[in-house]
Amino acid sequence: MSGARPGAPDPADAPVPADAWLRLDRRRVLVFTALGAGLAVGAGLPTALAMLGRASGGWAVAVVLGWLVLPLGGGALAGYVGWRRTRYRIGPERAELHSGLLLVKRRSLARERIRSVDLTANPLLRVLGLVKVRIGTGEHSGGESTLELDPVTRAEGERLRRVLLARTAPGPDAADGTGELAALDPAWIRYAPVSFVAPALAGAALGGLMQLSDWFGVQDEVLDWAGDRFHDTPLGWMILTVVALALVVGVAGALGLWVEMWWNYRLEREPGGTLRVRRGLFTSRSLSIEERRLRGVELVEPLGVRLCGAARLDAIATGLARGEDDEHADHDTLLPPVPRALAAEVAARVLREPAAPTGAALAAHPRAARTRRVRWALLAVLVPVALLALLGALLTPVLLYGAAGIAVLGVPLAVALALDAYRSLGHGVDGAYLVARSGTVRRSTVALQRGGVIGWTVKQSVFQRRAGLLTLTATTAAGAGAYAVRDAAEAEGLAFAAEAVPGLLEPFLIREREPAPEPGGPAGAR
């Protein structure tokens, strides 16, 4: 039983009665006390130091002790109440959780609706041999579709994962392809600096530095120090120096984040048909996806990663809800950015196909789609240029120089991205999968099982109608819920939808016969 005395039988070895109510691990009190200590040091101490300057004598000591002791006591109390008032039970039909002191909550999930059992452990939990278990149904209903056990022992977490994901007896071929599908190659870290995370981390580091200096009341001194470093420095050199420093900080942060997220990475197929991703250096993560819920894969190529010939692999599966309170933003990622050939190879292994459908030959889109992308790209650049030019003519010539700079740099870049977006367009059918590709800053190639499509949405704006184009969106219960084929030729797009999922779109098609000497001639769809 979780939370038992040292030396008690391991939950993974001792049988647990189906109707037994279990508690969380009693070390929850220690965990929450440590969290309170972290809050006291990280947030309470700067506040106490700021208030210390306004108090004196005994009041100063009381302020410091109050801001440090209160989080500790509050954390310990919250941990103890949670341990005493939380119970869970895994019955034959339902998983149940009772918790709360003043407001008692009794929640349960039907076991046949459970789609995921994910285990996570931050550094503190790992030191104590504990994990947090998150049991979910994959529905978009917030916390009502999940149960969280925080924390239980690692052995208990593994037992819960095995029990809750156990289904009917596997077939004779269920063990085929089991074992390791992919494992960490440290060389993959070279793709971390070219992701969009690097500049974001540079901005976050600057913001954190300014916030920290403000807490300790030395923000003006920091700004004065930075100004002294660039005293009498030409503007161009100052900009280059700042950009170089931001680049170094961003790259270092991206490398560190990659190591923390993907160290010890392994993708495995377990007996019974479960894909399991394990990864993490300080915070360990174990994410499980039932193979029978898999509806396809998505090959994602952000611009920087794509220029290096790499791609990321995501799963398209039912039961992977994207709720606002979901802390696992990357819970559907099967493979970090790796060489594109390797990503395609792993995709084929995951789908149990001889070759990845994401590499199928795709039909190109008409030139009208290219014209639309170039037009919108130019508008995105020229509208701000026109506004700056107008304001420059009315207010100050400085804005005119800014407008000219944006036009000189922005127009060629916008046209290049628009042409790349057009070249990325494509759609086709490859065996049991329909394939669609689009995007430039984030190019995505989706391979979706044709049997997983439950509907088509056909959209055609006024401008698309004049150009003879339309956008088809395949609706599915898996992944993002909808995947689009953008700006396809009208007749070709409808024919593709009818071929990909026979019988679904035909009742809504109007077929007109071409002039022919015989009434049984070929028909066209519009």
Protein Blocks (a to p, Z undefined) as FASTA:
>chain_A
ZZiaehiacfklpccdfklccdddfklmmmmmmmmmmmmmmmmmmmmmmmmmmgghjllm
mmmmmmmmmmmmmmmmmmmmmmmmgccdddfkbccddedjklccdddddfklpmbdcddd
dfklmmnopacddddehiaehjmlpccdddddfklmmmmmmmmmpccdddfklmgoiajf
bdcdfklmmmmmmpmklmmmmmmmmmmmmmmmmmnopmmmmmmmmmmmmgoiafklmmmm
mmmmmmmmmmmmmmmmmmmmmgoiacdddehiiacddedjklccdddddfklpgbdcddd
dfklmmnopacdddddehiacdfklmblmlmbmbdcddfklmmmmmmmmnopabdfklpc
cddddfklmmmmmmmmmmmmmmmmmmmmmmmmmmomklmmmmmmmmmmmmmmmmmmmmmm
mmmgccddehjaccddedjklccdddddfklpgbdcddddfklmmnopacdddddfehjo
pacdehiafklmmmmmmmmmghklmmmpccdddddfbfkbccddZZ
